[in-house]
Amino acid sequence: MSLLGLRLIHQLMYWDMFFSLIVNSFASPQKARTCEHPQGSQLSPTLFNCFINNLFEILNCNILPTFLSALFIADSGILVVPTVNKAQSLVNTASHWADSHGISFNIPICGYIITNPAVSTHPPYTLTLYNQFIALVISYRYLGVLFESTGIDFHKQENLLCQHVDRSLAAMP
């Protein structure tokens, strides 16, 4: 991002900003904001995506153009790889990138799926991040799509979407 763009963002987010806390309908005296940006800011997702895009590019740099190894939306992501060794390599790359950029991963909510059927029949595997085990999962929902070791089960996905539509229609007056 250009220096001019960074200055503009800084001025829009920090210049003459004040905040107060409201508790039981009473507001505290205003204080000057000197760091961070307001929680819930509409710029937050865009800034995070600009920041995390570099990791996305690094994790997907040596792959076939047919399908990406890493998918991200906001602060959620999935690695789609055939072996634990490939997954561990990408996790190590992501870990090094995160360390150098001052962020960390919430390991208890991380998980992985092995997509190679020949390999996935011989668990357990040990995928680690910061010397902590990452759980092997049988499915993972990413942006409403259910990933499994065999890929996307389109019949199951269709049923999930139909159930969602049925619930939405039932909620309408």
C-alpha positions as CSV (number, residue, x, y, z in Angstrom):
1,M,0.0,0.0,0.0
2,S,1.3,3.5,-0.8
3,L,2.5,5.9,1.9
4,L,-0.3,8.3,0.8
5,G,-2.9,5.5,1.2
6,L,-1.6,4.7,4.7
7,R,-1.7,8.3,5.8
8,L,-5.2,8.6,4.5
9,I,-6.3,5.6,6.5
10,H,-4.5,6.8,9.6
11,Q,-6.2,10.2,9.4
12,L,-9.7,8.7,8.8
13,M,-9.3,6.3,11.7
14,Y,-7.3,8.3,14.3
15,W,-7.5,12.0,13.6
16,D,-9.7,13.8,16.2
17,M,-11.4,10.6,17.3
18,F,-13.1,10.4,20.7
19,F,-15.0,7.7,22.5
20,S,-17.1,7.2,25.6
21,L,-18.6,4.2,27.3
22,I,-22.4,3.9,27.8
23,V,-23.5,1.9,30.9
24,N,-27.1,1.8,31.9
25,S,-27.9,4.7,29.6
26,F,-25.3,6.9,31.1
27,A,-22.3,8.0,29.0
28,S,-18.8,8.5,30.5
29,P,-16.8,11.6,29.7
30,Q,-15.3,11.6,26.2
31,K,-11.6,10.5,25.9
32,A,-9.4,11.0,22.9
33,R,-8.7,7.9,20.8
34,T,-5.0,7.4,20.4
35,C,-4.7,4.0,18.9
36,E,-6.6,1.1,17.2
37,H,-9.7,1.7,15.2
38,P,-13.3,1.5,16.4
39,Q,-14.7,-2.0,17.0
40,G,-17.1,-2.8,14.2
41,S,-15.6,-0.3,11.8
42,Q,-16.6,-0.9,8.2
43,L,-12.9,-0.6,7.3
44,S,-11.9,-3.6,9.5
45,P,-12.7,-6.4,7.1
46,T,-11.1,-4.6,4.2
47,L,-7.9,-3.7,6.1
48,F,-7.7,-7.3,7.4
49,N,-8.1,-8.7,3.9
50,C,-5.3,-6.4,2.6
51,F,-3.1,-7.5,5.4
52,I,-3.8,-11.3,5.1
53,N,-3.7,-11.3,1.3
54,N,0.1,-11.7,1.3
55,L,-0.2,-15.0,3.3
56,F,-2.8,-16.2,0.9
57,E,-0.4,-15.6,-2.0
58,I,2.5,-17.3,-0.3
59,L,0.5,-20.4,0.6
60,N,-0.9,-20.7,-3.0
61,C,2.3,-19.9,-4.9
62,N,3.4,-23.4,-6.1
63,I,0.1,-25.1,-6.9
64,L,-1.8,-26.2,-10.0
65,P,-4.2,-23.5,-11.3
66,T,-7.2,-25.9,-10.9
67,F,-7.7,-25.5,-7.1
68,L,-6.1,-23.5,-4.4
69,S,-4.4,-25.0,-1.3
70,A,-5.5,-22.2,1.0
71,L,-8.8,-20.4,1.1
72,F,-9.5,-17.4,3.3
73,I,-12.4,-15.2,4.2
74,A,-11.9,-12.6,7.0
75,D,-10.3,-14.5,9.8
76,S,-11.4,-18.0,8.8
77,G,-9.5,-20.3,6.4
78,I,-9.0,-23.8,5.2
79,L,-6.0,-25.7,3.8
80,V,-7.0,-28.3,1.2
81,V,-4.1,-30.7,0.7
82,P,-3.7,-34.4,0.0
83,T,-1.2,-35.3,2.7
84,V,-0.2,-34.4,6.3
85,N,3.3,-33.6,5.1
86,K,1.9,-31.0,2.7
87,A,-0.4,-29.6,5.4
88,Q,2.5,-29.4,7.9
89,S,4.6,-27.6,5.4
90,L,1.8,-25.0,4.8
91,V,1.2,-24.7,8.5
92,N,4.9,-24.1,9.1
93,T,4.9,-21.4,6.4
94,A,1.8,-19.7,7.9
95,S,3.3,-19.9,11.4
96,H,6.5,-18.2,10.2
97,W,4.5,-15.5,8.4
98,A,2.3,-14.9,11.4
99,D,5.3,-14.6,13.7
100,S,7.0,-12.1,11.4
101,H,3.7,-10.1,11.3
102,G,2.9,-10.1,15.0
103,I,-0.3,-12.3,14.8
104,S,-1.2,-15.7,16.2
105,F,-3.6,-18.5,15.5
106,N,-6.4,-19.7,17.8
107,I,-5.2,-23.4,17.7
108,P,-8.2,-24.9,19.6
109,I,-10.5,-23.9,16.7
110,C,-8.2,-25.2,14.0
111,G,-8.6,-28.5,12.3
112,Y,-7.5,-30.3,9.2
113,I,-8.9,-32.9,6.7
114,I,-6.8,-35.3,4.7
115,T,-8.1,-35.4,1.1
116,N,-6.1,-38.3,-0.2
117,P,-8.3,-41.5,0.3
118,A,-5.2,-43.8,0.4
119,V,-3.6,-41.7,3.1
120,S,-6.8,-40.9,5.1
121,T,-7.4,-44.6,5.9
122,H,-4.4,-44.7,8.2
123,P,-5.0,-42.2,11.1
124,P,-4.0,-40.8,13.5
125,Y,-1.8,-38.1,12.2
126,T,0.0,-35.4,14.0
127,L,-0.2,-31.9,12.6
128,T,1.2,-29.3,14.9
129,L,1.3,-25.6,15.3
130,Y,3.5,-24.0,18.0
131,N,4.0,-27.5,19.4
132,Q,0.3,-28.0,19.9
133,F,-1.7,-30.6,18.1
134,I,-4.3,-29.6,15.5
135,A,-7.4,-31.8,15.5
136,L,-8.1,-34.2,12.6
137,V,-11.7,-33.5,11.6
138,I,-14.0,-35.5,9.4
139,S,-15.7,-32.4,7.9
140,Y,-15.3,-28.6,7.9
141,R,-17.9,-26.0,7.0
142,Y,-16.3,-23.1,5.1
143,L,-18.6,-20.3,3.8
144,G,-21.5,-22.7,4.2
145,V,-19.9,-25.4,2.1
146,L,-19.2,-28.7,3.8
147,F,-15.7,-30.1,3.0
148,E,-15.0,-33.8,3.7
149,S,-12.0,-36.0,3.0
150,T,-13.6,-37.0,-0.3
151,G,-14.2,-33.4,-1.3
152,I,-17.6,-31.7,-1.3
153,D,-20.6,-34.1,-0.9
154,F,-22.9,-32.3,-3.2
155,H,-26.0,-34.4,-2.2
156,K,-25.4,-33.5,1.5
157,Q,-24.7,-29.9,0.5
158,E,-28.0,-29.8,-1.4
159,N,-29.9,-31.2,1.7
160,L,-28.3,-28.6,3.9
161,L,-29.2,-25.8,1.6
162,C,-32.8,-27.1,1.3
163,Q,-33.1,-27.2,5.1
164,H,-31.8,-23.6,5.3
165,V,-34.3,-22.5,2.7
166,D,-37.2,-24.3,4.4
167,R,-36.3,-22.7,7.8
168,S,-36.1,-19.3,6.1
169,L,-39.5,-19.7,4.4
170,A,-41.0,-21.0,7.7
171,A,-39.8,-17.8,9.5
172,M,-41.6,-15.5,7.0
173,P,-45.0,-14.2,7.9
